[in-house]
Amino acid sequence: MSGFFKSSIGRKVAMALSAFFLMFFLIIHLAVNITSLFSEDLFNELSHFMGTNPLVQFALQPVLIFGVIFHFVMGFILEIRNQKARNIAYVKNNGAANSTWMSRNMIYSGLVILAFLVLHFIDFWIPEINTKYVAGDMSGMHDGEFRYFPEMVAKFHSHLRTIAYVVSFILLGLHLVHGFNSAFQSMGITAGRKKTLKTIGKAYSILIPLGFIIIALFHHLKYVLS
């Protein structure tokens, strides 16, 4: 197994698998959060289920955290190796003519997304863990009402935080454009499907970040205009 991760192919396959897992998680995360646009009750119920279900909390959540850490660490390792290889290749070839700007700068968009994840954890995950496992309150209630919806929308009262979320999701979209296709290519399943996967990848890379941007702007503008 250690030999697998030491090989270039092994690292790329592992990176692809973690990418698939995280892309699936983004769909689930967006599906839950987007309900906040039209139903406070449904959002609260789904958030409470995700926040208290033992399978989610003690099986899927640790896997998710590991997947995030693994994906970024492996991504940085691969990008550093790729950049070293490019520096040699660029002596003979024009790299910009053979690849997109995003594909050559995934490490920078990755760093911004990582910084955003730290902010997101500070905003939501750490307070949630503190409430449930330090304070020992698993009810999800505050003054007789579910706290999930009010706590989420309160985060988007800030202009700066909302801008940070929007910019981060734009960069996530750019990151996904390259990452989506690279994941399938690393798994060797693009043969005969390259054009279709590229179309799906573009749609995914636009719709998922756009959904999160709409959520942030909706709650921010609703607060500003109220």
C-alpha positions in Angstrom: 0.0 0.0 0.0 2.8 2.4 0.8 4.3 1.7 -2.6 1.0 2.6 -4.2 1.0 6.0 -2.7 4.7 6.5 -3.6 4.0 6.0 -7.3 2.8 8.9 -9.4 -0.3 6.9 -10.7 -1.2 5.8 -7.1 -1.1 9.4 -5.8 -3.3 10.6 -8.7 -5.8 7.8 -8.2 -6.0 8.5 -4.5 -6.4 12.2 -5.2 -9.2 11.4 -7.7 -11.1 9.2 -5.2 -10.9 11.9 -2.5 -12.1 14.5 -5.1 -15.1 12.3 -6.0 -16.0 12.0 -2.4 -15.8 15.7 -1.7 -17.7 16.6 -4.9 -20.5 14.3 -3.7 -20.4 15.9 -0.3 -20.8 19.3 -1.9 -24.0 18.2 -3.6 -25.5 16.9 -0.2 -24.3 20.1 1.6 -25.9 22.3 -1.1 -29.1 20.3 -1.1 -29.5 20.9 2.7 -28.5 24.5 2.7 -30.6 25.6 -0.3 -33.8 24.6 1.7 -33.0 27.7 3.8 -34.2 29.8 0.9 -37.8 28.6 1.0 -38.4 26.7 4.3 -36.9 27.5 7.7 -38.6 24.5 9.2 -37.2 22.0 6.6 -33.7 23.5 6.9 -33.9 23.1 10.7 -35.1 19.5 10.5 -32.5 18.5 8.0 -29.7 20.3 10.0 -30.9 18.6 13.2 -30.9 15.2 11.5 -27.4 15.7 10.1 -26.1 17.1 13.4 -27.5 14.3 15.6 -27.6 11.2 13.5 -25.0 8.8 14.9 -24.0 7.4 11.4 -23.4 11.0 10.1 -21.6 12.2 13.2 -19.4 9.2 14.1 -18.9 7.5 10.7 -19.3 10.0 7.8 -18.1 13.1 9.6 -14.7 11.7 10.5 -14.3 10.3 6.9 -15.2 13.8 5.6 -12.6 15.5 7.7 -10.0 12.9 6.7 -11.0 13.3 3.1 -10.6 17.1 3.2 -7.2 16.9 4.9 -6.0 14.1 2.6 -7.2 15.9 -0.5 -5.4 19.1 0.3 -2.2 17.5 1.4 -2.1 15.2 -1.6 -3.0 18.1 -3.8 -0.2 20.2 -2.6 2.3 17.4 -3.0 1.2 16.7 -6.5 1.2 20.4 -7.5 4.7 21.0 -6.1 5.9 18.0 -8.1 4.1 19.1 -11.2 5.5 22.7 -10.9 9.0 21.3 -10.6 8.4 19.2 -13.8 6.9 22.3 -15.6 9.9 24.4 -14.7 12.1 22.0 -16.6 9.6 21.6 -19.5 9.1 25.3 -19.9 12.7 25.7 -20.9 11.8 23.9 -24.2 8.0 24.6 -24.4 5.6 27.4 -23.8 3.5 26.0 -20.9 0.8 28.7 -21.3 0.1 27.4 -24.8 -0.4 23.8 -23.6 -2.5 24.3 -20.4 -5.0 26.7 -18.8 -4.1 29.2 -16.2 -6.2 27.4 -13.6 -4.5 24.0 -14.3 -1.1 25.7 -13.7 -2.2 27.4 -10.5 -4.4 24.9 -8.7 -2.2 25.3 -5.7 -3.2 29.0 -5.3 -6.9 28.4 -5.6 -6.5 25.5 -3.3 -4.9 27.7 -0.7 -7.7 30.2 -0.9 -10.3 27.4 -0.6 -8.4 26.0 2.4 -8.4 29.4 4.1 -12.2 29.6 3.4 -12.7 26.1 5.0 -10.9 27.4 8.1 -13.3 30.3 8.2 -16.3 28.0 7.6 -15.2 25.7 10.4 -14.8 28.6 12.7 -18.3 29.9 11.7 -20.2 26.6 11.9 -18.4 23.4 12.7 -16.4 24.4 15.9 -19.5 26.2 17.5 -21.6 23.1 16.7 -19.1 20.7 18.2 -18.7 23.0 21.3 -22.5 23.1 21.8 -23.1 19.4 21.4 -20.0 17.8 23.0 -18.6 20.4 25.4 -21.8 22.1 26.6 -23.7 18.8 26.2 -26.7 20.3 24.4 -27.9 17.9 21.7 -31.4 19.4 21.5 -30.6 21.9 18.7 -33.0 24.3 20.5 -32.6 27.8 21.8 -35.5 29.5 23.7 -37.8 26.8 22.5 -36.9 27.1 18.8 -34.4 25.4 16.6 -31.2 27.4 16.5 -29.8 26.2 13.1 -31.5 28.7 10.8 -31.0 31.9 13.0 -27.3 30.9 13.5 -26.7 30.4 9.8 -28.4 33.6 8.5 -26.7 35.6 11.3 -23.3 34.8 9.7 -24.3 36.6 6.5 -25.1 39.9 8.2 -21.5 40.9 7.7 -20.5 42.5 4.4 -17.0 41.2 4.6 -17.9 37.6 5.5 -20.4 37.5 2.6 -17.9 38.8 0.2 -15.4 36.3 1.4 -17.9 33.5 0.9 -18.7 34.7 -2.6 -15.1 35.1 -3.7 -14.2 31.7 -2.3 -17.0 30.0 -4.2 -16.0 31.6 -7.4 -12.5 30.3 -6.9 -14.0 26.9 -6.0 -15.8 26.9 -9.3 -12.6 27.6 -11.2 -10.9 24.9 -9.1 -13.6 22.4 -10.0 -13.5 23.1 -13.7 -10.0 21.5 -13.8 -10.4 19.2 -10.9 -13.5 17.5 -12.2 -12.0 16.5 -15.5 -8.6 15.6 -13.9 -10.3 13.2 -11.5 -12.0 11.2 -14.2 -8.8 11.3 -16.3 -6.8 9.9 -13.4 -9.2 7.0 -13.1 -8.8 6.3 -16.8 -12.6 6.5 -17.6 -12.6 9.4 -20.1 -12.2 7.2 -23.2 -15.1 8.0 -25.5 -16.7 10.2 -22.9 -14.3 13.1 -22.8 -16.7 15.6 -24.4 -19.7 14.5 -22.2 -17.7 14.6 -19.0 -16.3 18.0 -19.9 -19.8 19.3 -20.3 -21.0 17.8 -17.1 -17.9 19.1 -15.3 -18.6 22.7 -16.5 -22.2 22.4 -15.4 -21.2 21.1 -12.0 -18.5 23.7 -11.6 -20.9 26.5 -12.3 -24.1 25.2 -10.6 -22.7 24.0 -7.3 -20.7 27.2 -6.4 -23.5 29.4 -7.8 -26.0 27.7 -5.5 -23.9 28.5 -2.4 -23.4 32.1 -3.7 -27.1 32.5 -4.1 -27.7 31.3 -0.5 -25.1 33.8 0.9 -26.4 36.7 -1.1 -30.0 35.9 -0.4 -29.6 35.9 3.3 -27.3 38.9 3.3 -29.6 41.1 1.1 -32.6 39.9 3.1 -30.9 41.2 6.2 -29.7 44.5 4.6 -33.1 45.3 3.1 -35.1 44.3 6.2 
